[in-house]
């Protein structure tokens, strides 16, 4: 993934389409998406249900492939990669946070955060140290050995964020990260994501239905009927 020529953009989607089904049952979820994302940006993706935003996020996260078009990640054509190559890209460059925290219920916060490191073959000592550091970075120092039942919703989402960033990803993909949280806790999670973007330089792509959450982003991209309807830059963040 590291060539001699630095690509102009971190991510480029060009004329991306995605069709599900065939014949009369075919449904076109994306109808020619063009989107460019620079390293270090914080982009909110919005749109009504069925607008294509979740399909676009699945393609960006290498969980799905486009029907046509080009997806370049650091200059590499992702749509031409094999399933195993896409899995390696996810493992080394991408982190994921979901609306449902997706934690293992009877497993400690630290063990949950260590999971991605197990897949990478890190030693136990390395896993423990990296997980503790990730939990400390999201404000959970001292909570390493608590299980899901012993954590509030906000703390569970912080564990999920720690799990997503423990591998030091280039991009964090967040799908409705505040969808299950109250307004105060939602703001705390958004301030955490903003800090990770600002202080660690992690590029963040976030799907949200909530306009006030989208205001934390640098840009707001609206999807309508499988196309980018608008791409607006927010005012400079304080």
C-alpha positions as YAML, in Angstrom:
chain: A
units: angstrom
residues:
- id: 1
  name: UNK
  ca: [0.00, 0.00, 0.00]
- id: 2
  name: UNK
  ca: [3.00, 2.28, 0.26]
- id: 3
  name: UNK
  ca: [4.15, 3.34, -3.17]
- id: 4
  name: UNK
  ca: [6.76, 5.94, -4.01]
- id: 5
  name: UNK
  ca: [4.16, 8.30, -5.43]
- id: 6
  name: UNK
  ca: [1.87, 9.79, -2.81]
- id: 7
  name: UNK
  ca: [-1.70, 9.88, -4.16]
- id: 8
  name: UNK
  ca: [-3.47, 13.22, -4.22]
- id: 9
  name: UNK
  ca: [-6.36, 11.94, -2.08]
- id: 10
  name: UNK
  ca: [-6.75, 9.26, 0.56]
- id: 11
  name: UNK
  ca: [-10.02, 7.99, -0.96]
- id: 12
  name: UNK
  ca: [-11.51, 8.49, -4.41]
- id: 13
  name: UNK
  ca: [-14.81, 7.06, -5.59]
- id: 14
  name: UNK
  ca: [-15.39, 7.51, -9.31]
- id: 15
  name: UNK
  ca: [-18.68, 6.62, -11.06]
- id: 16
  name: UNK
  ca: [-19.46, 3.97, -8.42]
- id: 17
  name: UNK
  ca: [-22.64, 1.98, -8.99]
- id: 18
  name: UNK
  ca: [-24.13, -0.87, -7.01]
- id: 19
  name: UNK
  ca: [-26.99, -3.04, -8.24]
- id: 20
  name: UNK
  ca: [-28.63, -5.79, -6.22]
- id: 21
  name: UNK
  ca: [-30.58, -8.56, -7.94]
- id: 22
  name: UNK
  ca: [-31.12, -9.13, -11.66]
- id: 23
  name: UNK
  ca: [-33.72, -8.47, -14.32]
- id: 24
  name: UNK
  ca: [-36.99, -6.96, -13.17]
- id: 25
  name: UNK
  ca: [-36.00, -7.55, -9.54]
- id: 26
  name: UNK
  ca: [-32.82, -5.46, -9.92]
- id: 27
  name: UNK
  ca: [-32.43, -2.52, -7.56]
- id: 28
  name: UNK
  ca: [-29.78, 0.13, -8.15]
- id: 29
  name: UNK
  ca: [-28.61, 1.29, -4.72]
- id: 30
  name: UNK
  ca: [-25.90, 3.60, -6.11]
- id: 31
  name: UNK
  ca: [-26.14, 5.40, -9.43]
- id: 32
  name: UNK
  ca: [-22.71, 6.80, -10.22]
- id: 33
  name: UNK
  ca: [-21.12, 8.17, -7.03]
- id: 34
  name: UNK
  ca: [-18.16, 10.54, -7.20]
- id: 35
  name: UNK
  ca: [-16.57, 11.33, -3.84]
- id: 36
  name: UNK
  ca: [-13.09, 12.41, -2.78]
- id: 37
  name: UNK
  ca: [-11.82, 12.36, 0.80]
- id: 38
  name: UNK
  ca: [-8.53, 13.81, 1.94]
- id: 39
  name: UNK
  ca: [-6.41, 12.38, 4.76]
- id: 40
  name: UNK
  ca: [-7.44, 13.84, 8.10]
- id: 41
  name: UNK
  ca: [-10.95, 14.89, 7.10]
- id: 42
  name: UNK
  ca: [-14.07, 14.28, 9.20]
- id: 43
  name: UNK
  ca: [-16.98, 13.63, 6.83]
- id: 44
  name: UNK
  ca: [-20.62, 13.10, 7.84]
- id: 45
  name: UNK
  ca: [-22.80, 11.15, 5.41]
- id: 46
  name: UNK
  ca: [-26.54, 11.80, 5.62]
- id: 47
  name: UNK
  ca: [-29.69, 10.92, 3.71]
- id: 48
  name: UNK
  ca: [-33.07, 9.23, 4.08]
- id: 49
  name: UNK
  ca: [-33.47, 5.46, 4.36]
- id: 50
  name: UNK
  ca: [-32.79, 3.87, 0.98]
- id: 51
  name: UNK
  ca: [-30.66, 6.80, -0.22]
- id: 52
  name: UNK
  ca: [-27.54, 4.64, -0.66]
- id: 53
  name: UNK
  ca: [-25.46, 5.97, 2.21]
- id: 54
  name: UNK
  ca: [-25.12, 2.60, 3.96]
- id: 55
  name: UNK
  ca: [-24.25, 0.89, 0.66]
- id: 56
  name: UNK
  ca: [-21.56, 3.51, 0.07]
- id: 57
  name: UNK
  ca: [-20.18, 2.96, 3.59]
- id: 58
  name: UNK
  ca: [-20.06, -0.82, 3.01]
- id: 59
  name: UNK
  ca: [-18.04, -0.24, -0.16]
- id: 60
  name: UNK
  ca: [-15.76, 2.29, 1.57]
- id: 61
  name: UNK
  ca: [-15.23, -0.23, 4.38]
- id: 62
  name: UNK
  ca: [-14.34, -3.02, 1.93]
- id: 63
  name: UNK
  ca: [-17.35, -5.03, 3.16]
- id: 64
  name: UNK
  ca: [-18.87, -4.96, -0.34]
- id: 65
  name: UNK
  ca: [-17.66, -4.26, -3.88]
- id: 66
  name: UNK
  ca: [-19.19, -1.93, -6.48]
- id: 67
  name: UNK
  ca: [-20.95, -3.20, -9.58]
- id: 68
  name: UNK
  ca: [-18.94, -0.72, -11.64]
- id: 69
  name: UNK
  ca: [-16.69, 2.28, -11.17]
- id: 70
  name: UNK
  ca: [-13.38, 2.79, -9.39]
- id: 71
  name: UNK
  ca: [-12.54, 2.93, -5.66]
- id: 72
  name: UNK
  ca: [-9.00, 4.12, -4.96]
- id: 73
  name: UNK
  ca: [-7.57, 3.89, -1.45]
- id: 74
  name: UNK
  ca: [-4.14, 5.51, -1.23]
- id: 75
  name: UNK
  ca: [-3.92, 5.08, -4.99]
- id: 76
  name: UNK
  ca: [-4.76, 1.36, -4.97]
- id: 77
  name: UNK
  ca: [-7.79, 0.11, -6.95]
- id: 78
  name: UNK
  ca: [-9.79, -1.59, -4.20]
- id: 79
  name: UNK
  ca: [-12.40, -2.91, -6.63]
- id: 80
  name: UNK
  ca: [-9.67, -5.03, -8.24]
- id: 81
  name: UNK
  ca: [-8.52, -6.64, -4.98]
- id: 82
  name: UNK
  ca: [-9.36, -10.20, -4.00]
- id: 83
  name: UNK
  ca: [-11.51, -10.96, -0.96]
- id: 84
  name: UNK
  ca: [-8.38, -11.77, 1.08]
- id: 85
  name: UNK
  ca: [-6.65, -8.58, -0.02]
- id: 86
  name: UNK
  ca: [-9.69, -6.52, 0.99]
- id: 87
  name: UNK
  ca: [-9.66, -8.29, 4.37]
- id: 88
  name: UNK
  ca: [-6.01, -7.31, 4.84]
- id: 89
  name: UNK
  ca: [-6.83, -3.71, 3.93]
- id: 90
  name: UNK
  ca: [-9.61, -3.67, 6.55]
- id: 91
  name: UNK
  ca: [-7.35, -5.24, 9.16]
- id: 92
  name: UNK
  ca: [-4.49, -2.79, 8.72]
- id: 93
  name: UNK
  ca: [-6.09, 0.48, 7.64]
- id: 94
  name: UNK
  ca: [-9.75, 0.60, 8.77]
- id: 95
  name: UNK
  ca: [-11.60, 0.71, 12.08]
- id: 96
  name: UNK
  ca: [-15.36, 0.33, 12.57]
- id: 97
  name: UNK
  ca: [-17.83, 1.69, 15.12]
- id: 98
  name: UNK
  ca: [-21.51, 0.71, 14.93]
- id: 99
  name: UNK
  ca: [-24.79, 1.88, 16.46]
- id: 100
  name: UNK
  ca: [-25.03, -1.39, 18.38]
- id: 101
  name: UNK
  ca: [-21.83, -1.56, 20.39]
- id: 102
  name: UNK
  ca: [-21.18, -5.20, 19.33]
- id: 103
  name: UNK
  ca: [-19.25, -6.05, 22.47]
- id: 104
  name: UNK
  ca: [-18.84, -9.61, 23.74]
- id: 105
  name: UNK
  ca: [-21.13, -9.66, 26.78]
- id: 106
  name: UNK
  ca: [-19.16, -11.73, 29.30]
- id: 107
  name: UNK
  ca: [-15.79, -10.39, 28.22]
- id: 108
  name: UNK
  ca: [-13.91, -7.53, 29.86]
- id: 109
  name: UNK
  ca: [-13.44, -4.16, 28.19]
- id: 110
  name: UNK
  ca: [-9.75, -4.90, 27.70]
- id: 111
  name: UNK
  ca: [-10.41, -8.30, 26.13]
- id: 112
  name: UNK
  ca: [-12.96, -6.74, 23.75]
- id: 113
  name: UNK
  ca: [-10.41, -4.15, 22.66]
- id: 114
  name: UNK
  ca: [-7.74, -6.82, 22.17]
- id: 115
  name: UNK
  ca: [-9.82, -8.75, 19.62]
- id: 116
  name: UNK
  ca: [-8.52, -7.00, 16.46]
- id: 117
  name: UNK
  ca: [-4.97, -7.52, 17.71]
- id: 118
  name: UNK
  ca: [-5.59, -11.27, 18.03]
- id: 119
  name: UNK
  ca: [-6.44, -11.35, 14.32]
- id: 120
  name: UNK
  ca: [-3.17, -9.56, 13.58]
- id: 121
  name: UNK
  ca: [-1.16, -12.09, 15.56]
- id: 122
  name: UNK
  ca: [0.17, -9.67, 18.20]
- id: 123
  name: UNK
  ca: [1.78, -11.17, 21.29]
- id: 124
  name: UNK
  ca: [-0.18, -11.24, 24.54]
- id: 125
  name: UNK
  ca: [2.07, -8.59, 26.13]
- id: 126
  name: UNK
  ca: [1.68, -6.32, 23.12]
- id: 127
  name: UNK
  ca: [-2.10, -6.83, 23.04]
- id: 128
  name: UNK
  ca: [-2.45, -5.97, 26.72]
- id: 129
  name: UNK
  ca: [-0.36, -2.81, 26.45]
- id: 130
  name: UNK
  ca: [-2.03, -1.56, 23.28]
- id: 131
  name: UNK
  ca: [-5.54, -2.24, 24.63]
- id: 132
  name: UNK
  ca: [-4.83, -0.42, 27.88]
- id: 133
  name: UNK
  ca: [-3.45, 2.56, 25.95]
- id: 134
  name: UNK
  ca: [-6.50, 2.63, 23.66]
- id: 135
  name: UNK
  ca: [-8.90, 2.51, 26.62]
- id: 136
  name: UNK
  ca: [-6.99, 5.31, 28.35]
- id: 137
  name: UNK
  ca: [-7.22, 7.41, 25.18]
- id: 138
  name: UNK
  ca: [-11.04, 7.22, 25.27]
- id: 139
  name: UNK
  ca: [-11.25, 8.05, 28.98]
- id: 140
  name: UNK
  ca: [-11.62, 4.52, 30.38]
- id: 141
  name: UNK
  ca: [-8.39, 4.12, 32.35]
- id: 142
  name: UNK
  ca: [-9.29, 1.96, 35.35]
- id: 143
  name: UNK
  ca: [-12.23, 0.28, 33.60]
- id: 144
  name: UNK
  ca: [-10.19, -2.39, 31.80]
- id: 145
  name: UNK
  ca: [-11.65, -5.38, 33.67]
- id: 146
  name: UNK
  ca: [-15.31, -4.35, 33.68]
- id: 147
  name: UNK
  ca: [-17.76, -6.34, 31.57]
- id: 148
  name: UNK
  ca: [-20.51, -4.94, 29.35]
- id: 149
  name: UNK
  ca: [-23.12, -5.30, 32.12]
- id: 150
  name: UNK
  ca: [-21.00, -3.07, 34.37]
- id: 151
  name: UNK
  ca: [-20.71, -0.24, 31.83]
- id: 152
  name: UNK
  ca: [-23.13, 2.51, 30.83]
- id: 153
  name: UNK
  ca: [-24.17, 2.91, 27.20]
- id: 154
  name: UNK
  ca: [-21.67, 5.71, 26.73]
- id: 155
  name: UNK
  ca: [-18.89, 3.65, 28.28]
- id: 156
  name: UNK
  ca: [-19.77, 0.70, 26.05]
- id: 157
  name: UNK
  ca: [-19.50, 2.91, 22.98]
- id: 158
  name: UNK
  ca: [-16.14, 4.20, 24.25]
- id: 159
  name: UNK
  ca: [-14.97, 0.58, 24.48]
- id: 160
  name: UNK
  ca: [-16.17, 0.09, 20.90]
- id: 161
  name: UNK
  ca: [-14.23, 3.19, 19.80]
- id: 162
  name: UNK
  ca: [-11.12, 1.93, 21.61]
- id: 163
  name: UNK
  ca: [-11.47, -1.41, 19.83]
- id: 164
  name: UNK
  ca: [-11.72, 0.43, 16.50]
- id: 165
  name: UNK
  ca: [-8.61, 2.56, 17.06]
- id: 166
  name: UNK
  ca: [-6.36, 0.03, 18.85]
- id: 167
  name: UNK
  ca: [-4.83, -0.98, 15.50]
- id: 168
  name: UNK
  ca: [-4.09, 2.70, 14.72]
- id: 169
  name: UNK
  ca: [-6.26, 2.76, 11.59]
- id: 170
  name: UNK
  ca: [-5.97, 5.35, 8.85]
- id: 171
  name: UNK
  ca: [-9.78, 5.59, 8.58]
- id: 172
  name: UNK
  ca: [-12.51, 5.17, 11.19]
- id: 173
  name: UNK
  ca: [-15.94, 4.32, 9.76]
- id: 174
  name: UNK
  ca: [-18.74, 5.12, 12.21]
- id: 175
  name: UNK
  ca: [-22.29, 3.97, 11.40]
- id: 176
  name: UNK
  ca: [-24.81, 5.88, 13.56]
- id: 177
  name: UNK
  ca: [-22.36, 5.91, 16.51]
- id: 178
  name: UNK
  ca: [-24.76, 7.94, 18.69]
- id: 179
  name: UNK
  ca: [-27.98, 6.24, 17.58]
- id: 180
  name: UNK
  ca: [-28.48, 4.36, 20.87]
- id: 181
  name: UNK
  ca: [-27.34, 7.16, 23.19]
- id: 182
  name: UNK
  ca: [-29.01, 10.08, 24.98]
- id: 183
  name: UNK
  ca: [-28.18, 13.62, 23.89]
- id: 184
  name: UNK
  ca: [-25.56, 14.30, 26.60]
- id: 185
  name: UNK
  ca: [-23.73, 11.02, 25.97]
- id: 186
  name: UNK
  ca: [-24.01, 11.59, 22.21]
- id: 187
  name: UNK
  ca: [-22.17, 14.90, 22.56]
- id: 188
  name: UNK
  ca: [-19.47, 13.21, 24.64]
- id: 189
  name: UNK
  ca: [-18.93, 10.56, 21.95]
- id: 190
  name: UNK
  ca: [-18.84, 13.20, 19.22]
- id: 191
  name: UNK
  ca: [-16.29, 15.22, 21.19]
- id: 192
  name: UNK
  ca: [-14.23, 12.03, 21.54]
- id: 193
  name: UNK
  ca: [-14.35, 11.41, 17.77]
- id: 194
  name: UNK
  ca: [-13.46, 15.04, 17.13]
- id: 195
  name: UNK
  ca: [-10.43, 14.72, 19.43]
- id: 196
  name: UNK
  ca: [-9.26, 11.52, 17.72]
- id: 197
  name: UNK
  ca: [-9.56, 13.25, 14.35]
- id: 198
  name: UNK
  ca: [-7.76, 16.37, 15.55]
- id: 199
  name: UNK
  ca: [-5.07, 14.85, 17.78]
- id: 200
  name: UNK
  ca: [-4.33, 11.52, 16.07]
- id: 201
  name: UNK
  ca: [-5.12, 12.53, 12.49]
- id: 202
  name: UNK
  ca: [-7.60, 9.68, 12.00]
- id: 203
  name: UNK
  ca: [-9.84, 10.24, 8.98]
- id: 204
  name: UNK
  ca: [-13.46, 9.76, 10.07]
- id: 205
  name: UNK
  ca: [-16.41, 8.81, 7.87]
- id: 206
  name: UNK
  ca: [-19.67, 8.86, 9.83]
- id: 207
  name: UNK
  ca: [-23.22, 7.98, 8.81]
- id: 208
  name: UNK
  ca: [-25.79, 9.84, 10.89]
- id: 209
  name: UNK
  ca: [-29.46, 10.85, 10.77]
- id: 210
  name: UNK
  ca: [-28.88, 13.60, 13.32]
- id: 211
  name: UNK
  ca: [-28.10, 17.09, 11.95]
- id: 212
  name: UNK
  ca: [-26.64, 18.28, 15.26]
- id: 213
  name: UNK
  ca: [-24.18, 15.35, 15.27]
- id: 214
  name: UNK
  ca: [-23.23, 16.09, 11.65]
- id: 215
  name: UNK
  ca: [-22.20, 19.60, 12.71]
- id: 216
  name: UNK
  ca: [-19.09, 18.12, 14.33]
- id: 217
  name: UNK
  ca: [-17.78, 17.09, 10.88]
- id: 218
  name: UNK
  ca: [-15.76, 19.15, 8.40]
- id: 219
  name: UNK
  ca: [-18.09, 18.21, 5.55]
- id: 220
  name: UNK
  ca: [-21.65, 16.95, 5.22]
- id: 221
  name: UNK
  ca: [-22.41, 14.76, 2.20]
- id: 222
  name: UNK
  ca: [-26.12, 14.19, 1.49]
- id: 223
  name: UNK
  ca: [-27.24, 11.12, -0.44]
- id: 224
  name: UNK
  ca: [-30.58, 11.02, -2.27]
- id: 225
  name: UNK
  ca: [-31.77, 8.17, -4.52]
- id: 226
  name: UNK
  ca: [-28.34, 6.58, -4.84]
- id: 227
  name: UNK
  ca: [-26.53, 9.79, -5.74]
- id: 228
  name: UNK
  ca: [-24.62, 12.55, -3.98]
- id: 229
  name: UNK
  ca: [-27.17, 15.35, -3.74]
- id: 230
  name: UNK
  ca: [-24.91, 17.86, -1.97]
- id: 231
  name: UNK
  ca: [-21.41, 18.08, -0.47]
- id: 232
  name: UNK
  ca: [-21.17, 21.05, 1.88]
- id: 233
  name: UNK
  ca: [-18.24, 22.16, 4.02]
- id: 234
  name: UNK
  ca: [-19.12, 23.10, 7.58]
- id: 235
  name: UNK
  ca: [-17.86, 26.34, 9.07]
- id: 236
  name: UNK
  ca: [-14.42, 26.21, 10.66]
- id: 237
  name: UNK
  ca: [-14.64, 24.25, 13.91]
- id: 238
  name: UNK
  ca: [-13.71, 26.04, 17.09]
...
